[in-house]
């Protein structure tokens, strides 16, 4: 991913009036409820690999 992902709405009040926060990467501020929050990418899940291994290497559709 080359661009920074942006949230579409506040996880607390649901409003869409969000601005990047001053605390650094991933920080956002909601003007509607006056809350600040941070987003963090944790990683990819290996569910697809586990499912393929359980099916003998064939993907299910």
C-alpha positions as CSV (number, residue, x, y, z in Angstrom):
1,X,0.0,0.0,0.0
2,X,1.6,3.2,-1.0
3,X,-1.1,5.6,0.2
4,X,-2.3,6.2,3.7
5,X,-5.8,4.6,4.3
6,X,-8.4,7.0,5.7
7,X,-11.4,6.0,7.8
8,X,-14.8,6.9,6.4
9,X,-16.5,7.5,9.7
10,X,-15.8,8.0,13.4
11,X,-15.9,4.6,15.3
12,X,-17.5,6.4,18.3
13,X,-20.3,8.5,16.9
14,X,-20.5,7.5,13.2
15,X,-20.0,11.0,11.8
16,X,-17.9,11.6,8.7
17,X,-16.3,15.0,9.8
18,X,-12.7,13.6,10.3
19,X,-9.4,15.3,10.1
20,X,-5.8,13.9,10.4
21,X,-4.6,14.3,14.0
22,X,-1.4,16.0,15.2
23,X,-0.2,13.0,17.2
24,X,1.4,11.3,14.1
25,X,0.7,8.5,11.7
26,X,-2.7,7.0,11.9
27,X,-4.2,9.6,14.3
28,X,-7.6,11.1,13.4
29,X,-9.8,13.7,15.1
30,X,-13.6,13.8,14.9
31,X,-15.0,17.3,14.9
32,X,-18.5,16.0,15.8
33,X,-17.8,14.3,19.1
34,X,-14.4,15.9,19.8
35,X,-12.6,12.5,20.1
36,X,-9.2,11.5,18.8
37,X,-8.4,7.9,17.8
38,X,-5.6,6.0,16.1
39,X,-5.7,3.4,13.4
40,X,-3.1,0.7,13.2
41,X,-2.6,-2.1,10.6
42,X,-1.8,-5.3,12.4
43,X,-1.2,-7.6,9.5
44,X,-2.8,-10.1,7.1
45,X,-4.6,-13.2,8.3
46,X,-3.6,-16.6,7.1
47,X,-7.2,-17.9,6.8
48,X,-6.9,-18.5,3.0
49,X,-3.8,-20.6,3.5
50,X,-5.3,-22.6,6.3
51,X,-8.5,-23.3,4.3
52,X,-6.5,-24.4,1.2
53,X,-4.4,-26.8,3.3
54,X,-7.5,-28.3,4.9
55,X,-9.0,-29.0,1.4
56,X,-5.9,-30.8,0.2
57,X,-4.5,-27.7,-1.6
58,X,-7.7,-26.9,-3.6
59,X,-9.4,-23.6,-3.0
60,X,-13.2,-23.8,-2.4
61,X,-15.4,-21.4,-4.3
